[in-house]
Amino acid sequence: MRYFGLLGLQLLIALLATNISLADDEQNKPHKIAVVSQFETTMYKIRVGMTIFNNSEESREVPAWHIAEASESDMVALLKQKGVANDVEMLPQTGPRARAGEGTDAEQAAIIRVARDAGFDTLVLIQPNENDNFRFFKAGYGVGAIGHILGLDVCPFAAFMVVVYRTSDAKRIDWRWGYSSMNSPFDFDSKGPCTDFEVLPVPWKDTLAAYTDEDMAAVEAAVKARIRSGMTRALDGLDFQ
């Protein structure tokens, strides 16, 4: 009887500890997440050749693509699907938010303050960023090509990170690249922002001027899909506490 009494007591203690742990997790779980995208309106056309003499770069302003707004909307949907918070919303694009793309420390601190003052306890920032492993790709998005002995691998590209901040003290909780970054020994074939998973639906052309309106519409759709899949990848395992 004494053995069963001790066993029952141990089970009760284990259950209480589990309940306390669950309560702590629930308490630490974000209650209201603000989403901000720092993507700008510039798209790039970048070719990475077998030598630097084959490299090329062009850019074009594409404000009608609304990349920042589209990525915010997609991120809100992805976070709601994961169920990581009670409420997830896009931060209104006013004041400091309208200049978020500048990316300075002061601007970033301002965004966190705006989110905190609006009642958000967590900020998810979609942040264009360069990576030393893929230094020829600009932070942001566009069309890319990587040259090799058999020709060109062509794709929509998106170079960015997803960063989580706690607004109460502006602490960065966690972050992930929006693509495979070659930081793992299993990523030796990675093309980073220019992945094999999405294919550019139009042929590579020598200049941006050669792309028709129909071509650019197809590129826009491909870039948005690339960003969406990159955010999905980044959210896998991302910590919110």
C-alpha positions in Angstrom: 0.0 0.0 0.0 2.8 2.4 0.9 4.4 1.7 -2.6 1.1 2.6 -4.4 0.7 5.7 -2.2 4.2 6.9 -3.2 3.5 6.1 -6.8 0.2 8.1 -6.7 2.0 11.0 -5.1 4.7 11.0 -7.8 2.0 10.9 -10.5 0.2 13.9 -8.8 3.5 15.9 -8.7 4.2 15.1 -12.4 0.7 16.2 -13.4 1.0 19.5 -11.4 4.4 20.2 -13.0 2.9 19.6 -16.4 0.0 21.9 -15.7 2.4 24.6 -14.4 4.6 24.2 -17.5 1.5 24.5 -19.8 0.3 27.5 -17.9 3.8 29.1 -18.3 3.8 28.4 -22.0 0.3 29.9 -22.3 1.4 33.0 -20.4 4.5 33.4 -22.6 2.7 32.8 -25.8 2.3 36.0 -27.9 -1.2 37.4 -27.6 -1.0 40.0 -30.3 1.6 39.9 -33.2 2.3 42.8 -35.5 3.7 42.1 -39.0 5.8 44.5 -40.9 7.5 44.0 -44.2 10.6 46.1 -45.1 10.6 45.1 -48.8 11.0 48.2 -51.0 9.6 48.8 -54.5 12.9 48.0 -56.4 13.2 44.7 -58.2 16.5 43.5 -59.5 17.7 41.5 -62.5 21.0 39.8 -61.5 23.2 37.5 -63.4 26.0 35.6 -61.5 28.4 34.4 -64.1 31.2 31.8 -63.9 33.6 34.8 -63.6 33.0 38.3 -62.4 33.3 39.5 -66.0 30.0 37.7 -66.8 28.1 39.3 -64.0 25.4 41.9 -64.7 22.8 43.8 -62.7 19.8 46.0 -63.5 16.9 47.3 -61.5 13.4 48.7 -62.0 10.9 50.4 -59.7 7.7 48.2 -59.4 5.4 50.0 -56.9 2.4 48.5 -58.5 3.5 45.0 -57.3 2.8 46.0 -53.7 5.4 43.4 -52.5 5.6 44.8 -48.9 1.8 44.6 -48.5 1.5 41.2 -50.2 4.2 39.7 -48.0 2.6 41.1 -44.9 -0.8 39.7 -45.9 0.8 36.3 -46.6 2.7 36.3 -43.3 -0.5 37.1 -41.3 -2.2 34.2 -43.0 0.8 31.8 -42.3 1.0 32.9 -38.6 -2.8 32.4 -38.1 -2.5 29.0 -39.7 0.3 28.1 -37.2 -1.8 29.3 -34.3 1.1 31.0 -32.5 -1.0 33.9 -31.2 -4.5 35.0 -30.3 -4.3 37.9 -32.8 -2.1 38.7 -35.8 -2.4 41.9 -37.8 -0.4 44.1 -40.2 1.0 47.2 -38.5 -0.7 50.3 -40.1 1.6 52.0 -42.6 1.8 55.4 -41.0 4.6 57.4 -39.5 7.8 55.4 -39.0 6.3 52.4 -40.7 6.2 54.2 -44.0 10.0 54.6 -43.9 10.7 51.1 -42.6 12.6 50.2 -45.7 15.6 52.4 -44.7 16.5 49.7 -42.2 18.6 51.8 -39.8 18.7 50.9 -36.1 16.7 54.1 -35.3 14.0 53.1 -37.8 13.8 49.6 -36.5 13.5 50.9 -32.9 10.8 53.2 -34.0 8.8 50.3 -35.6 9.1 48.3 -32.4 7.8 51.3 -30.4 4.9 51.9 -32.8 4.0 48.2 -32.4 4.2 48.3 -28.6 2.2 51.5 -28.4 -0.5 50.0 -30.6 -0.9 47.1 -28.1 1.2 44.4 -29.8 3.5 42.3 -27.6 5.4 40.8 -30.5 6.7 42.1 -33.8 7.5 39.9 -36.8 9.7 41.7 -39.2 10.2 40.6 -42.9 13.6 42.1 -43.5 15.5 42.2 -46.8 19.1 41.2 -46.1 22.3 40.2 -47.9 24.2 37.1 -47.2 28.0 36.7 -47.5 27.5 33.2 -48.9 25.5 34.8 -51.8 27.1 38.2 -52.0 26.1 38.9 -55.6 22.4 38.8 -54.8 21.0 42.1 -53.6 18.8 42.3 -50.5 15.3 42.2 -51.8 13.8 40.4 -54.8 13.8 40.0 -58.5 15.0 37.7 -61.3 18.3 35.9 -61.0 20.5 33.6 -63.1 23.5 31.6 -62.1 25.9 30.6 -64.9 27.6 27.2 -65.2 29.2 25.1 -67.8 25.9 24.0 -69.3 24.3 27.4 -69.3 22.1 29.3 -66.9 19.9 28.4 -63.9 17.1 31.0 -63.9 14.8 31.7 -61.1 12.8 34.3 -59.2 14.9 35.3 -56.1 14.2 36.8 -52.7 16.9 37.6 -50.2 15.5 38.2 -46.8 15.2 37.2 -43.1 12.2 36.8 -40.8 13.0 38.3 -37.3 10.9 38.1 -34.1 11.0 40.9 -31.5 9.5 41.3 -28.1 8.1 44.8 -28.0 8.3 45.4 -24.2 12.1 45.5 -24.2 12.9 45.4 -28.0 14.7 42.1 -27.5 15.3 40.0 -30.7 13.9 36.6 -29.8 14.8 34.6 -32.9 15.4 34.9 -36.7 15.6 32.7 -39.8 16.7 33.1 -43.4 14.0 32.9 -46.0 16.1 30.4 -47.9 18.8 27.7 -47.4 21.9 29.7 -46.4 24.6 27.0 -46.7 25.2 27.2 -42.9 24.6 23.4 -42.8 26.9 20.7 -44.3 23.8 19.4 -46.1 23.4 22.7 -48.0 26.4 22.5 -50.2 24.3 22.6 -53.4 22.2 25.6 -52.2 21.7 28.5 -54.5 20.3 30.5 -51.6 17.9 33.3 -52.7 17.9 31.7 -56.2 16.4 28.3 -55.4 15.6 25.3 -57.5 12.1 25.1 -56.2 10.6 28.0 -58.1 11.3 28.3 -61.8 11.0 31.6 -63.7 8.1 31.2 -66.0 9.6 33.4 -68.7 12.9 33.0 -70.6 16.0 34.9 -69.4 16.5 38.1 -71.5 19.6 40.3 -71.9 17.9 43.4 -70.5 14.8 44.3 -68.5 13.7 46.5 -71.4 13.2 43.3 -73.4 10.6 41.9 -71.0 7.0 42.5 -72.1 4.2 43.6 -69.8 3.0 39.9 -69.8 6.5 38.8 -68.9 6.7 41.2 -66.0 3.3 40.0 -64.7 4.5 36.5 -64.7 7.7 37.6 -62.9 5.6 39.4 -60.3 3.6 36.3 -59.6 6.7 34.1 -59.4 8.5 36.5 -57.0 5.4 36.7 -54.7 5.3 32.8 -54.7 9.1 32.7 -53.9 8.6 35.1 -51.0 5.7 33.1 -49.7 7.5 29.8 -49.8 10.6 31.5 -48.2 8.5 32.8 -45.3 6.9 29.4 -44.8 10.4 27.9 -44.6 11.6 30.6 -42.2 8.6 30.0 -39.8 9.5 26.3 -39.5 11.0 26.1 -36.0 11.0 29.9 -35.4 10.7 30.7 -31.7 8.1 33.2 -30.5 8.9 33.1 -26.8 
